[in-house]
Amino acid sequence: MNYYNNQRVPAPESGSRKFWRIVFGSMVGFLLSSIVMFILSIIFMISIIASVATSSTPAVPSNSILRIELSGLIAERGEKNPFEDTGFAEFTKANLGLDDILKSIDKAATDPKIKAISIEGGVANTGLASVQEIYSALERFKESGKKVYAYSDYYSQKGYLLASVADQIYLNPLGMIDFKGIAMRTVFFKGLLDKMEIDVQVIRHGTFKSAVEPFILDKMSEANAEQMSLIANQLWSVITEKIAEKRGISVDSLNQIANKLLCFEADQCQSLGMIDNLVYHSEYEDHLRIILEVEKDKKVNYISLNEYKKQVSSRQRASENIAVIYAFGDIVDGDGTGQNIGSKSLCKEIRKAYTQDDVKAIVLRVNSPGGSAMASEAIWNEIELAKKAGKVVVTSMGDYAASGGYYISCNSDWIVAQPTTLTGSIGVFGIVPSLQKMMKNKLGITYDVVKSNDYADFATGRLMDPYELNILQKSVEDVYTLFTQRVAQGRGLDQSYVDEIGEGRVWSGIAAIENKLVDQLGNIDDAIAKAAELAELTDYGIIEYPAPVNFLDKFFKQNNQTKIEMLLKERFGELYFAFDSMRYVTEMNGVQARIPVSITID
């Protein structure tokens, strides 16, 4: 025992004793925290089960307004969220599904308790083709004799396009309409790659195959600028013609408004006839009370889309059925995740449909920018097997059905697209990035290799020599030839003609129908009606594949990489695209059939 200033000082703790004290302390702390977390989890699950067990479909009061809030992301399909009726709903919000929106609007049209629809939010966070689907559903709703109203503090162009269907459009007195025309922006990474000393070798077929341009150029090529300009003008013509029809404003006047940014002040929006009333939200509700004949001090009976979708029952299976198969996201080899199209997963769903005797037709709902050429060919073949099994196959195109997305569509008996669908892009490419220079010069990491044969290290991340590049070029050319053969066979066209309109060129739905790549302009209901006509069905049920994704299943199936990506997306917001694009180029495998990864349509 040591003494200092007559005070007894404990002897120094030995290294081994300190080590074991820390280890056992950590073990006890971990055990106690695990027990606490286990108890909390049990309480949490009991509350969820009790809530779900006692929850029921909410009753819709008479004289109600269906409120459609356009603030979050609108996905192709909604998700089943078991937390919706619990206190945890705010922390587990699932994406709003386009399918839920369309079904709810159609249900509301025949529901005597729904008197009107209120569109609120003003920002339609989805593609233009999806906006047109909702636009058509709102038009069908109005055909029932009911009214549609719109209110927002701010309208994006897509949000305003939807609002133009309304009988009355309301705007906050300090609000604006972002009405300025279509801009198609592509982000280029060549400068970043140069700074990081990442070498990218590209093999492609197609003069217009612009998917690789962000990694080899610092601006659009002349061919790409040409196709993008054409598409931008075609999309804008669709928007202006629809608004002109609904608002009674000429297309020329709308272009003048856009060219001079005249709707950036609320009072000008009203004087130009773009909106009907400048009011705050509380005043908007007063207008709704008058419309509903509700006393001023009484509450407006709103029912949200999330609540109302529980009223919608799926069309029942019948003796004869049409299978609607959803295919959205990037096309990848193997199993999909629910957010992309896995060749193995989708082929399984198609097979499940065409092997059912009571399924007489298939509607393939495609919303994809493309992806793996090998996966696209596998899905094409499964469609061929469905047709050989005697099934009618019709494709309904969403925002995108381009490159690989068109590959899996072209074998259908009939193709339906929206005017604003981006499709075509019949072309293929490969990207081989090399990180060796960056690893050496930035991180001091070098590689060495011994090999038994001349090209044993082929496609391992180093720069390739001309012979290797020729091998890959032949592979790309072979896939392009097969791609054009598939299109020619499916569309009944000469392969030389397909090559002429191919070359990787992207087309709008308007141009695609002129070029014989699409049969009809319309929505998913039009595609279902065509499938029924071709299969000679009058009374039929609808079966949807795959089964809707459950929020819990998606959460627990997510791997650590997915969770990290979600965290990055949340933290970086709009800047996440840079990380995503770099990941896209470094993880790309095999020959690709896809449109540019970084196009933004404003």
BABAGU-18424 format. One record per residue: x, y, z of N, C-alpha, C in turn. Coordinates in steps of 0.2 Angstrom, whole numbers, plus 5000, padded with zeros to 4 digits. Layout:
BEGIN
XYZXYZXYZ
...
END
This chain:
BEGIN
500449945000500050005000500450065000
500350114996500750174995500350234999
500850285001500550335005500750405001
500350455001500550514998500150575002
500550615005500350665010499950635016
500150585018499850545024499250515022
499050515015498450485013498650415009
498250365011498350295008498150295001
498550274996498450274989498350204987
497850184984497750114981498350094977
498550034977499050014972498750014965
499250024960499050024953498649964951
498149964947497749904945498249874940
498249804940498649764936498349774929
498749764923498449764916497949714915
498049654918497549594916496949604920
496949634926496349644930495949694927
496249754925495949804921495549784915
495949734911495649704905495049674907
495049624912494449584913493849624916
494049674920493549724923493149754917
493549774912493249814906492749764902
493049704901492649644897492049634901
492149614908491449594911491049654912
491249714913490849774913490449784906
490749774901490449774894489949724893
490149664896489649604895489049614899
489149644905488549654909488049714906
488449764904488049814901487649794895
488049754890487649734884487049684886
487149644891486649594893486049634896
486149684900485649724903485249764897
485649794893485349834887484949784883
485149724882484849674878484149654881
484149644887483549634891483049684891
483249744891482849804891482549814884
482949804879482749804872482249754870
482349694873481949634872481249654875
481249674881480549694884480249744881
480549794878480249854875479949824868
480349774865480149754858479449714859
479449674865478849634866478249684867
478349734871477849784872477649814866
478149834862477949864855477549814851
477749754850477449704846476749694849
476649694855475949684858475549734856
475749804857475349864855475149864848
475649834843475449834836474949784835
475049724838474549664837473849684839
473849724845473249744848472849794844
473249844841473049894837472749864830
473149824827472949794821472349744822
472249714828471749674829471049714830
471149774833470549814834470349864829
470849864824470749914819470249894814
469849934811469349914806469349974800
469049954795469050004789468650064792
468850124791468550184794467850194790
467350214794466750234790466850304787
466550304781466550364777465950404779
465950464782465350504783465050534777
464450544777464050574772464350644770
464250664764464450734762465250744764
465650694761466350694763466750714756
467350744758467750764752468450714753
468550684747469150644747469750694746
470250694750470850734750471450694747
471650724742472250694739472850744740
473350724744473850774746474450744741
474750794737475250774733475950804735
476150774741476750804744477350754744
477150694745477750644745477850604738
478250564738478450524732477850474730
477650474724477150434722477450374718
477450314721477750254718477250224713
477550174709477150134705476550094708
476750064714476250024718476350044725
475850044729475850064736476050004740
476150014746476449964751475949954757
475849894759475449874765475849894771
475549944775475949964781475549944787
475749894791475349874797475349924802
475749974802475850024807475350084806
474950084800474550144798474050154804
473750104807473250124812473550124819
474250134820474550134826474850204828
475150214834475450274835476150284832
476350234828476950234825476950254817
476350264815476250274808476650334805
476750384809477150444807477850424806
478150374809478850354809478950294803
478350274801478450214796478050224790
478050294787477650304781477850264775
477350234772477550204766477350244760
477750234754477550274748476850274746
476550324744475950324741475950294734
475550244733475550204726475050234721
475350234715474950264709474350214709
474350154710473850104709473250124715
473550144721473050164726472650224724
473050274721472650334719472150324714
472350284709471850274703471250234705
471350184709470750144712470350184716
470650224721470250264725469850314722
470150354717469750394713469150364709
469250304706468750274703468150244708
468350224714467950204719467450264721
467850324722467450384724466950404719
467050394713466650424708465950384709
465850324711465250294712465050294720
465450324724465250324731464850384733
464150364735463750424736463950464742
464350444746464650484752465150534750
465450524745466050564742465650614738
465750684740465450734736465850764731
466550764733467050804729467750774730
468250794726468950784728469250854729
469750854734470150914735470850884733
471150914728471850904727472250954731
472750934735473150984739473850964739
474251014739475051004739475351034733
475151024727475351064721476051034718
476350984722476950954719476850874718
476750854711476650784710477350754709
477650724714478250694714478250624710
478150634704478150574700478350594693
478350544688478450554681477850584678
477950614672477350644668476850594666
477050534664476550484662476150464668
476450454674476050444680475550494681
475750564680475350614681474750614676
474850594670474350584665473850534667
474050474671473650424673473150454678
473350494683472950524688472450574685
472750614680472350664676471750624673
471850574670471250534667470750504672
471050484678470550464683470150514685
470450574686470050634689469550654683
469750654677469250664672468650614672
468750554673468250504674467850514680
468150544686467750564692467250614690
467450664686467050724685466450704680
466550654676466050624672465450594676
465550584682465050564687464650614689
464750684687464450734689464650774696
465250744699465550774705466050824703
466250864708466750914707467450904710
467950934707468650924709468851004710
469151004716469451074718470151064720
470551114719471351114720471551174724
471951164729472251214733473051194734
473451254734474151244735474451314737
474951314741475351374742475851384736
475951324732476451324726476251274722
476251284715476151224710476751214706
477051154706477551134701477151134694
477551124689477151114682476751054682
477050994685476650934685476050944690
476150974695475650984700475051034697
475251084693474751124690474351084684
474751044681474351004676473850964679
473950934684473450894688472850944690
473051004693472551054696472151074690
472351084684472051104679471351074677
471351004680470750964679470150994683
470351034689469851054694469351104691
468751104694468251154693468451224695
468851224701469151284703469851274706
470251324704470951314707471051374711
471351354717471451404722472251404724
472451474725473151484727473251524733
473751514737473951554742474151624739
473851684743474051744740474751764739
475251724743475951734742476251684738
475851644735476051584731476251594724
476451544720476651554713476551484709
476551494703476551434699477251434695
477551374696478251364692478151344685
477851394681477651384674478251414670
478651364667479251394663479451354657
479151294656479351254651479751194653
479851144648480151084650480951094649
481351074654482051074654482251004655
482750974651482950904652483750914654
483850904660484550914663484950844663
485550844661485950784662486550804666
486750774671487350784675487950744672
488450774671489050744669489650734674
489950674674490450664679491150654676
491250674670491950664667492450704671
492250764673492750804677492950774683
492450744687492550714693492950654692
492850614687493150554686493950574684
494050624681494750644679495050664686
494750704690495050724696495250664701
494750614700494950554705495350504701
495550524695495950474691495650404690
494950404689494650344687494550344679
494850284677494750274669494150234668
493750264663493150224660493250204653
493150144652493250124645492450104643
492250124637491550114635491550084628
491050034628490949994622490150004621
489950024615489250044614489150024607
488450014605488150024599487650074599
487650114594487050164594487350234594
487250274589487450344589487150384595
486450364596486150404601486150374608
486650324609486650284616486950334621
486550374624486750434628486850414635
486750344637486750324644487550324646
487950324642488650324644488950394644
488650444641488950504640489150544647
488750534652488950574658489650554661
489950494658490550464661491150484656
490950504650491550514645491550584642
490950624643490950694640490750744646
490850804645490650854650490050894647
489750874642489150904640488750854635
488150864633487850824628488150824621
488150764618488350764611487850794607
488050804601487550844596486950794595
487050734594486550684593486050684599
486350674605485950674611485550744612
485850794611485550864612484950864607
485050834601484450834596483850794599
484050734601483450694604483150724610
483550754614483250784620482850844619
483050884614482650944612481950924609
481950874605481350854602480850824607
481150784612480750754617480450814622
480850864624480650914628480050954625
480150964618479551004615478950964614
479050894613478450854613478050854620
478450844625478150844632477850904634
478150964632477851024633477251034629
477151014623476551024619475950984622
476150924625475550884629475350924635
475750954639475550994644475151054642
475451094638475051154636474451144632
474351094629473751074625473151054630
473351014635472850994640472651054645
473151104647472951154651472551204647
472751214640472351264636471651234635
471551174635470851144634470451154641
470751144647470451154653470351224655
470851264654470751334656470551384651
470451364645470251414640470751464638
471351444639471951494637472251464631
472451504626472751474620473451454622
473751404617474351374618474851434617
474751474613475251534611475251574618
474751594621474751634627475051594633
474951534633475351494638476051494637
476351494631477051494629477351564631
476851614630477151684632477151684640
476751654643476751654650477351624653
477551564650478151534652478751564650
478751594644479351634641479551694646
479051724649479151784653479051774660
479051704662478951694669478451734673
477851734669477351784672476951754678
477051694679476651664685477051654691
477551694692477951694698477651744703
477151774702476751814707476051794707
475751784713475051754713474551804710
474551864710474051904707474051904700
474651894697474751884690474451814687
474551764692474251704690473451704689
473151744694472451754693472251804687
472651854686472451894681472551864674
472951814674473051784667472551724666
472151704671471651654671471951584673
472551584676472851524677472551494684
472351534688471951514694471351554695
470851534699470251564700470251604706
470551584712470451624718471151624722
471251684725471851694729471551694737
471751634740471451634747471951594751
471951604758472251554762471851494764
472251444766471951374767471251374771
471251414776470651424780470051454776
470251494772469651524767469451474762
469951434760469851384755469251334758
469351314764468951274768468251304769
468251374769467551404769467251394763
467551404757467251394751466951324750
467351274753467151204753466551194757
466451234762465851224767465251254763
465351304759464751334755464551284750
465051244746464951204741464551134744
464751114750464451064753463851074757
463751144758463151164761463251144769
463851164771463951144778464051214782
463751224788463751284792464551304793
464651364794465351394794465751364800
465351354806465651334812465751254812
465551224807465551144807466151124803
466451064805467051034802466851004795
467351014790467350984784467550914784
467050874782467250794782467750774777
468350784779468850754774469050684776
469150644770469450574771470050574767
470650554770471250554766471250494762
471750494757471850444752472050374756
472450384761472750324765472150294769
471650334771471050304774470650274769
470450314764469950294759470150234755
470850224754471050164750470850094753
470650104760470450044763469750024761
469350074758468650054756468650024749
469250024746469349994739469449924740
469049884737469149814737469349794730
469849744730470149724723469549694719
469649694713469149664708469249584709
468649554711468749484713468949434707
469249384709469449334704468749304701
468749284695468149264691468349194688
467849174684468049114680468549124675
468549184672469049214667469349274670
469949274669470349334672470849364668
471049424670471649464667472149474672
472749444671473249454676473649524674
473649564679474049624679474749614682
475249614679475949604682476349664682
476549684688476949754688477649734688
478049774683478749774682479049844682
479349864688479549934688480249934692
480649984690481349984692481849964687
482449964689483049944685482949864684
483149844678483149774677483849744678
483749694683484449654685484349584685
484949554685484949474684484749444691
484449394691484249354697483649384700
483649384707483049404711482949474711
482349504711482249574712482149594720
482149654721482049674728481349704730
480949704725480249744725480349814723
480949844722481049904720481449904713
481549844711481849834704481549774701
481749754695481449704691482049644691
481949594695482449544694482149494689
482549474684482349424679482049364682
482349334687482149274690481449284693
481449334697480749354701480249364696
480349404691479749424686479549364682
480049324679479849264676479449214680
479649214686479249174690478449194691
478349264691477749294692477349284685
477649294679477349284673477149214672
477649164674477449094673476849074678
476849104684476249094688475649104685
475649164681475049184678474849144672
475349134668475149094661474949024662
475148994668475048924669474348914673
474048974674473348964677472848964672
472448914672471948904667471448954666
471248984672470749044672471049114670
471649114669471949174667472049174659
471649214656471549224648472049274645
472249324649472649374646473049404652
473649434649474149464654474249534652
474149584657474449654655475049664659
475549674656476249694659476349764660
476349784666476349854667477149874668
477449904663478149924663478249994665
478750004670478950074671479750064673
480150064668480850044669481250084664
481850104666482350134661482750084658
482650024660483149964657483649944662
484149904660484649874664484949824660
485049764664485449704661485049684655
485549674649485249644643485049574644
485449534648485349464649484749454652
484549494657483949484661483349504657
483449554652482949574648482749524643
483249484640483149434636482749374639
482949364646482549304649481849324650
481649384651480949404652480649404646
480949424640480649424633480449354632
480949304634480749234632480149204636
480149234642479549214647478849234644
478849294641478349324637478149274631
478649254628478549214622478249144624
478449124630478149054632477349074634
477249134637476549144639476149144633
476349174627475949174621475949104618
476449064619476348994616475848954620
475748974627475248944631474548974629
474449014624473849034622473549104626
474049134629473849194633473949254628
473449304629473549374626473949414630
474449444627474949484632474849564629
474749604633474649674632475149714637
475549764634475949804639475649874640
475649894646475549964648476149994650
476350054647476950084648476850144653
477250154658477250204663477650264661
478050294665478450344664479050324659
479350264660479850244656479650174654
479850154648479850084646480350084640
481050104642481550114637482050064638
482450054632482950014631482749944634
483049914640482849854642482149854644
481849914646481149914647480749904641
480949924635480649914629480749844626
481349814628481549744626481049694629
480849704635480349664638479649674636
479549734633478849754631478649734623
479249724619479149724612478849654610
478749604614478549544612477749534613
477449594616476749594617476349594611
475749574612475249574606475049644605
475049694610474849764609475149804614
475349864612475749904617475349974618
475249994624474950054626475450094629
475450164627475950204631475550274632
475850314636475550384637475950424632
475750484630476050524626476750544628
476750554635477450574639477850514641
477650454639478150394641478750404637
479350394640479950384637480150314635
480150304629480250234627480750224621
480750164618481250154613481950144616
482450184614483150174616483450104615
483350084608483550024606484250024605
484650004610485350014609485649984616
486349954615486649924621487349954622
487649944628488249964629488549934635
489249944636489549914642490049964644
490149964651490650014654491149974658
491749984657492249954661492650004665
492550014671492950064675493550034678
494150074678494750054681494950104686
495050074692495150114698495950114700
496350074696497050064698497450124699
497350174694497650234695497450274701
496850284702496650314708496850284715
496850214715497050184721497850194722
498250194717498950204717499150274719
498850324715499050394716498650434722
498050404724497650444729497750404736
497850334736497850294742498450264743
498950254738499550224739499450144738
498950124735498750054735498950024728
499349974727499549954721499349874720
499349854714499149784713499749754709
499849684710500249644705499949584704
500149544699499749484696500249444693
500149374694500449324690499849284687
499949254681499449224677499749164673
499249124672499449064668499349074661
498849114659498749134652498749204651
498749224644498849294643498349334645
497649314645497149354648496749334654
497149294658496849274664496549324669
496849384668496549444672496049484668
495749454663495349494659494749524663
494549584662493949614665494049614673
494649634675494649634683494849704685
494649754681494749824684495349854681
495749824677496249864674496049884667
496449934664496349954658496449894653
496049894648496049834643496449854637
496749804633497049824627496649814621
496849834615496349834609496049764608
496449714609496149644608495549634613
495649644619495049634624494449684622
494649744620494049794619493649764613
494049734608493649704602493249644604
493449604609493049554612492449574614
492449634618491849664622491449694616
491749724611491349764606490949704602
491249654601490849594597490249574602
490349574608489849554613489249604612
489449664612488949714612488549714605
488949704600488649704593488149644593
488349584596487949524595487249534599
487349574605486649584609486249634605
486549684602486149734598485849704593
486149654589485849624584485249584586
485349544592484749504595484249554597
484349614600483849654602483449684596
483749704591483349724585482949664582
483249604582482849544580482249534584
482249544590481749534595481149584593
481349654592480949704591480549694584
480949674579480649664573480149604573
480349554576479849494577479249514581
479349544586478749564590478349614587
478549664583478249714580478049704573
478249654570478149634563478449684559
479049704560479449754556480049724553
480349754548480949734545481549754550
482049714551482549724556482949784554
483049804547483349854545483049924547
482349924547481949974549482049994557
482049934561482149944568482849974569
483349944565484049974566484050054565
483650074560483650144558483350184563
482750164567482450204572482750184579
483250134579483550114585484150154587
484750124586485450164588485350204595
484950174599484950194606484550264607
484150284601483750344602483150334606
483050384610482450384615481850424611
481250394612480650424609480150444614
479750494613479150504617478650454615
478150444619477550404617477250424610
477250494609476950524603477350504597
478050504598478450484592478450414591
478450374597478450304596477850274592
477250304593476750274589476750294582
477150344580477250364573477750314570
478250294575478750244572478650174573
477950154575477750094575478050054581
478250084586478550054592477950044597
477450074596476850074601476250074596
475650044599475050034595474550084597
474550114603473950154606474250194611
473950264611474050304617473550294622
473750284628473150284633473450264640
473050244645473250224651473150154653
473250134659473250064661472550034660
472050074661471350044660471250034652
471550074648471450064641471849994639
472349984642472749924641472349854643
472049864649471649814652471049794647
470749854645470149844640470349814634
470949834631471249804625471349724626
471649704632471749634633471149594633
470549624636469949594636469649584629
469749634625469549634618469849584614
470549574615470949524611470749454613
470649454620470449384623469749364622
469349414620468649404619468349394626
468449434631468149434637467649484638
467149474641466649524643466549534650
466549474654466449474661467149444664
467549484667468149454670468449484676
468849444680469149474686469849494684
470149524689470849554689471249524694
471849494693472249464697472949504697
473249524702473849564702474449524704
474949534701475549504702476149554702
476649544707476649504712476249534718
476149494723475749514729476049584732
475649634734475949694736476449684742
476949724741477549724746477249744753
477449704758477249724765477749764768
477649824771478149864774478649824779
478349784783478749744788479249704784
478949664779479449624775479949654772
479849714769480349754765480849774770
480649804776481049824781481549774784
481349714785481749654788482149624782
481949634776482349604771482949644768
482849704770483349754768484049734771
484549734767485249714769485549784772
486149774775486449834778486649884772
486849864766486949914761486349954759
485749924759485149954757485050014763
485149994769484950034774485450094774
486150084773486550134772486450184766
486150154761485950194755485350244757
484950214761484350254763484550304767
485050294772485250344776485650404772
486050384767486350434763485850474759
485350444757484850474753484450524757
484350504764484050554768484450614770
485150604771485550654773485750704768
485850674762486150714756485550744752
484950714752484450744748484550744741
484450804738484550804730485250784728
485750794733486450774731486550704731
486150664733486250594733486350564726
486050594721486150574714486850564712
487350604715488050594713488350524716
488150514722488350444725488050394721
487450394719487050344716487350334709
487450384705487750374699488450344699
488850364704489550334704489450254706
488950244710488850174712488650134706
488250164702487950134696488450114691
488950164690489450144685489950094688
490150094694490650044697490349974698
489649974699489349904700489049874694
489049914689488749884683489149824680
488749774679489049704676488649694669
489149664665488849644658488649694654
488349674648488049724643487449754646
487349814645486749854647486349874642
485649874643485149914639484749954643
484950024643484650064648484750144645
484250184647484350254646484750284651
484950354649485450384654485150384661
485650374666485450374673485250434676
485550494673485450554677485050604673
484550584670484150634666483650664672
483550734672483050764676482650804672
481950794673481450834669481150884673
481250944672480951004676480351024673
END
